[in-house]
Amino acid sequence: IILTVINQIRDPKLIALGSSKWVTFGKLARRQSLSTLDMTDAHNLLIGAVPEMMLYHQVSGVSLAGG
C-alpha cells in the first residue's frame, strides 16, 4: 500500500490515478480498526501516526506572536 497525502484538491475526478483510488482518511482508519486491533505491523503504525502528522502540519503553519 502506498499512501499519498493531499492537503487540498478541487475535484478528485480531474486527476487520473490509473489503478489507484481516492479514499478519505476517515474511511481508511475505520477499515483498519475493523480489520485488526493489533498495532504491530508497519502499515497500522503508519495509519496510527497520520492524525499526529496532520495536527503538526496544522499548528506548524500558525505564525508566532512578535516579541
C-alpha positions in Angstrom: 0.0 0.0 0.0 1.2 3.5 -0.9 -0.3 6.4 0.9 -0.2 9.8 -0.6 -1.5 12.7 1.5 -3.1 15.7 -0.3 -4.0 18.8 1.6 -6.4 20.3 -0.8 -7.8 19.4 -4.3 -10.7 21.0 -6.1 -12.1 17.9 -7.9 -10.6 14.4 -7.5 -12.1 13.4 -10.8 -9.7 15.7 -12.7 -6.7 13.6 -11.6 -6.2 10.3 -13.3 -5.0 7.6 -10.9 -4.7 4.6 -13.1 -5.3 1.6 -10.8 -5.4 3.6 -7.6 -8.5 5.1 -5.9 -9.3 8.0 -3.7 -10.2 7.1 -0.1 -10.7 9.6 2.7 -8.5 9.1 5.8 -11.6 8.5 8.0 -12.7 5.7 5.8 -9.3 4.1 5.7 -8.9 4.4 9.5 -12.4 2.8 10.1 -11.5 0.0 7.7 -8.2 -0.7 9.6 -9.9 -0.5 13.0 -12.5 -3.1 11.9 -9.9 -5.4 10.4 -7.5 -5.7 13.3 -6.8 -4.2 16.7 -3.2 -5.2 16.7 -0.9 -2.2 16.0 2.3 -4.2 15.4 2.9 -4.1 11.7 4.3 -1.0 9.8 1.0 -0.3 8.0 -1.0 0.0 11.2 1.7 2.1 12.8 1.7 4.5 9.8 -2.1 4.8 9.8 -2.0 5.5 13.6 0.6 8.2 13.1 -1.3 10.2 10.4 -3.6 12.1 12.8 -0.5 13.3 14.7 1.2 14.3 11.4 -1.9 16.2 10.4 -2.1 18.1 13.7 1.6 19.0 13.4 1.0 20.4 9.9 -1.9 22.5 11.1 -0.1 24.0 14.1 3.3 24.5 12.4 1.6 26.9 9.9 0.4 29.2 12.6 2.8 32.2 13.0 4.0 33.1 16.4 3.3 36.5 18.0 6.0 39.1 17.8 8.2 39.8 20.9 
